[in-house]
Amino acid sequence: MLWAAMREAMDPIEVGRSVVDAIRENRFHILTHAEFLDEVRERHRVIEAGFPADESVPDARARFERTRREMVDRLFEMPAKD
């Protein structure tokens, strides 16, 4: 099965184009094969189910987490260098 799948693998030039496009568009994730989408969705459901049901957060920790989130969001918004 592996060799059969490898014979139908994505062309390296096409992969390279996807990487270049992602860099130019400042996209962090480069996902090339749609057949993994269901697996990713399931993994996310499992991860999300692992969070505690109690959503109460102390004020100081909530402020810190908002600041941390804002910093991470800004990192993902950085314009790509030409």
BELDAQUI-V302641 format. One record per pair of residues at least 24 apart in sequence whose ideal C-beta (glycine too) atoms are under 8 Angstrom apart, sorted by the first residue. I is the first residue (numbers start at 1). J is the second residue. If there is no record, write none. Layout:
<<I:J> <I:J>>
This chain:
<<23:80> <24:80> <25:80> <26:76> <26:77> <26:78> <26:79> <26:80> <28:76>>
